[in-house]
Amino acid sequence: MGVEFNAVIMKTWNWGIIGPGKIAHKMAKDLERIPKARLHAVGSRSLERAQEFAQAYHIPHAFGSYEELATCPDLDVVYIATPHHGHFENTMMCLGRGLAVLCEKPLAINARQSKQMIEAARTGEVFLMEAIWTRFLPQTIQILELIEDGVIGDVLSVKADFGFPASFDPAGRLFNLELGGGALLDIGLYPAFLALLLLGKPEGVQASAIFSDTGVDVENGVLLKYKDGQMAHLHSTLRNMTKTEAFIYGSAATIHIHTRWHEPSSFSIIRPKQAPELHTFPEESHGYIYEAREVMHCLEEGLTESPHLPLSFSQDLMELLDDIRIQMGLTYTQDRAG
């Protein structure tokens, strides 16, 4: 289950960024720290914004449209960091031009869109990966290895939360239904990802939500049941700060992933009548460096998807999120599209 982070990258890979927002700044700073990664182009709907971003990171090419960026010479891979509703269109455009894509999560608004994206990538033999950075963090790799080695016994259940108080802005991406807003797709994806990673696809889904005046979920609770008797208890909210921690309950021990478990963090192994066994990791970056290295390693090897985060996993995750939304009663405009 491990990921080879120390693979030697021979070629310099030219990166483009679509959507120079907050998360794109973090990615740009991490790409600057990776040997053989070069920030080559940035595209925004605002040329001025693209130029400001390019100046901050010494990027040679700035464009006032996403379409212009996709025509930039010598571009190898594009990181898509637009709001959720843009992922499908932006990814399909890049794939159509033969550009490798690292697309921010969620990969799409729904499973119908993600299926089309995956089919386009596979048909065109172009690399595509969802930017679930948590999958490639050192803590995640070690946790998976410990579970595989039987350190906590059989995994019986998973509990994970993610919550923060978001300022209400009806037009902003978090609360705008047209933009794919809501707690589930923005932060509830993380607990759902962990459950899918550790337990696979559930046989039963129960979910409930509280909705804002704009029609998006501001808080949700999810219960997943599995055929072998496992369960997952998931919670996400835009209404208040939660501990944002995760527990993996095993038959022999428990893994407690400490607060803000989805980003570079620490964890403890808790055994009966013993002091917790603490595992810590150096914070060498924002944490995006690991997924970017994975992309470059895959490109170096001529792969069109990551063996550690395959497209089939991303499709399973989108289908799970769709099932949760059905239970919650949340529908997006894109769900009704033909």
N, C-alpha and C positions, 0 to 999 in steps of 0.2 A: 504493500500500500504506500510505500515511500515515494518521494519525489526527488529526482536528481537535480538539486539546486546548483551543484558545482560543475555541471557539464561545461566544457569549454566551447564558447561561441566563437566561430572563426570569422564570420562575415559581420560587417557593420550593417545593422538593420535600421532603415529610415522610418521613423514613426510620424504619423499624422494624428491630429486630435480634432475631433468634431464636437463642438460645444464647450467653449472655454469657461466653464463655471467652477464652482468651489472644488468639486471632486477632481476636475481636470488639472487644477493647480497642484493638488497632491500627487497625482500621477506624473505630472511634468517634473516635479522635484525629485521623484524617485527614479524616473528614467534618466535624469542627469547623473545618477549615481551608478548606473549600470554600464560596464565596459561593453563596447560594441552596440550600444543603443544611441541613436542620434535623433533628436527632435528636429524634424525636417519641415513640417507644415502644420498650420492651424487654420481651421475654418469656423466662421461664425456667421449668423445672419446680419451681424453688424461688422463692417470692415474696420471701424475704429476699435471695436472691442478685440477683434482678431489681432490688430496691429499692437495693441497694448500688451496682449498676452505674448505675442512673438517677441516684443522688446524685452519683456521680463525674463524670458528663457533663451534669448539669442537664437530664435527660430528664423531661418532664412526666408520662409514663404508664409505669407498671411493672406487669407482670402475672405471676401465678404459674402460668400455662399458656400454651402456644403458641396454643391455640384462642382464648383471650381476646384476645391481641394481634391476631389476625386480624379481630376485630370492632371494633377501635379506630377511632373516627371520624377522618376527615381523613388517614388513612394512605395514602401513595402507593406506596411501594416497600419491600419487605422484604429485608433481607440475612440469609440463612440460614447460620449458622455452627455448626450442630450436628455431631456425629460423622457419619461417612459413612452409617451405616445409617439415619439420620433424614432424609436429603436428599429421598428420594422422597416420603415421607408429608408432610413439612413443606411442600415445594414444591407438591404437589398440593392441599393445603389452601388455601394462599394463592392459587394460580391459580383455584381454584374460587370464591373470593370476589372475583375481579377485581383482585387486587393484583399489581403488577409484582414480579418476583423476581430478585435476584442471589444465586445459590446457590453456596456454596463447592464447590470441586473435591474429589473427582470429582463430576460432576453426579449420579451415582447409583452403585449397587453394580455394576450390569451394564447392558448395552445394551438389554435388555428393559424395564427400568425407565425408562431415559432416553428410549426411544422413546415410552412412554406419557406422560411429562412433556412432551415436545415436541409430541405430538399434542394434549394438553390445552391448551397455550399457544396453539397455532395455531388450534385450533377456537374457543377463547374469545377470540381476538385480544388476548391479554394478554402483556406483555413478559416474556421470560425470557432470562437470560444466565448462563453458567457463570463463576465468579469466577477465571478464569485471569489473574491480575494481570500476569504476565510478558508477556503479549501486548501490553499497553498501555504498558509502560515505554519511556521515550525511547530507551534503548539498542536495544531490539527494533525500534522504528520505524526508527531510522537504519540498522541492519543490513539490514533488509528493503529499504530504499531503495538501499543500496549494492549488494546482490545484484541488484536489478532493473536497476540502471544498468550491470551487467556488470563491476563493479570487481574481483571475484575470479574472473571467468570462469564456467564451468559448475560448479554445485555437484556434487561427486563423492561426498562422504561426510560424515557427521555423527558426532561422538563427544561424549557427555555423561555426566556422573555426578552423583550426589547421595548423600551418606552422612553419618551421624552416629551416635555410640553412644547407644542408647536404654536407659534403665534398665528391666529386665524387670519387668513388672507384668502378670500373667495376666489381670487384670480390666480393665486400662487399654485405651484405644481402639487403641493400636498393636499390641497382642498378642492382642486378643480377636477370635476368628473371627466371633462373632455381630455385632460392631460394624463389620465390614469392615476389620479390621486387616491389618497387613503393610506391607512396604516399598513394594511396587508402587503400591498405590492412594494411599499417603500422600505419597511423594516420588518414586517411579519414574514417576509421571504426568508430571513435568516433562521428563525426557529424552524420553519418548514424545511429549509435546506438541511439542517442538522438531523432532523427526524428521518428524512429521506436517505441521507448519507449513512446513518447508523442502522436503520431498521428497514429501509426499502419502502415499497409502495404499500399503503395500508389497505385493508379490506373494508374499513368503515370510517366515515368522516362525519363528525358533528361540529358545528360551528355556530357562533352567534356574535352579533356585532351591535355597537351603538353608532348611529349615523349623525353626521353634521347636517346643517341646513342645506348644504350644497349637494348632498346625496352620497358622499364618500364615507367609508368607515373610519371613525376616529379611535375606536377601540374594538378589539376582537379577542375571543377566546376559542381555541380549537382543541378538540380531542380526537386523536387518531387511534384506531384499534387495529391490531394485526392478527393474522390467522394463528400464529403460534403463541398468542396470549400477551404479547407486548403492547404497551401503550405509550403515546406521546401527548404531553400536556403543553400547549403552546399559547403564548399571550403576547400581543403587541398593542401599543397605544400611543396616540399623539396628545393625550390629555394630561399626563403626568410623568415624572421621572420614576423609572423602575430600576431595580438593581442591575438589570441586563446581565444576567448570569445564566449558566446552564449546568444541569446535573445529568450525568449518565449513570443510571442505577444498574449495577450488575449483581449477579447472584453471590459474588464473593467480596466485592468492594464497590465503592462509588467514586466517580471522577467528578469533581467540582471545578468547572471552568470559571475563574473569577471574573469580577465585574468588567463590563464591556467585552464579553467573551468572544464577540465576533471579530475583534481587532487584536493586534499584538497584545498578549496578556499573559497570565500564568494560570496554573491549575494545581489542584491537590488530589491525591489519591487518599480516600478515607476508608480505613479498614476498621472492623469492630475492635474496640478496646485498645486502639493504637493512636498515636499522634498522627495527624495528617502529614503525608509525604509531599512536600512542596516542590514544584517544578517551575522554574522561571526561565525567561528567554530575553536576550538583549534586544532592545528596540533600535535596530540599525536604520530604520526608515519609517515612513508612514505605514508601511505594510504592503503597498501595492507593488513593491519591487519583486516579490515572489511570483505573482501571477504574470508579470511582464517577462520575467526570466523564463517561465514556463512557455509562454508564447514563442519567444525567440529560440528556445531549445527545440520546440516542435517544428518551427520553420527550418531550422538548421538540419533537422532530420528528414525534412520533406513530408511531414505529416499534415493532414488536413483537419485534424481535431486532436485534442489532448486525450491521452489514454487515462489521465487522472481525473479529468472532468469532461467526459465524452458528451457529445450532443444528445445522446439518448437520455442521459441524466437530466440535462436541461429541459428536454421535452417532458420527462416524467414530472419534473418540478412544476412546469407550467400547467400540466394536467391536474396536479394536486392543488395548485392555487385556484384553478378554475372550479374544482370540486368544492373547495372551501368557500369560494364566492357564491356558488349556487346555494349552499347551506345558509350563508349570511344574507342572501338576497341582494347582492351587489352586482349590477350590470353596467357595463361601459358601452359607449356608442360603438366601439370597435366590435363588440360581441354581436351586434345586429347587422354589421356590414356583410355584403354578399361576397 
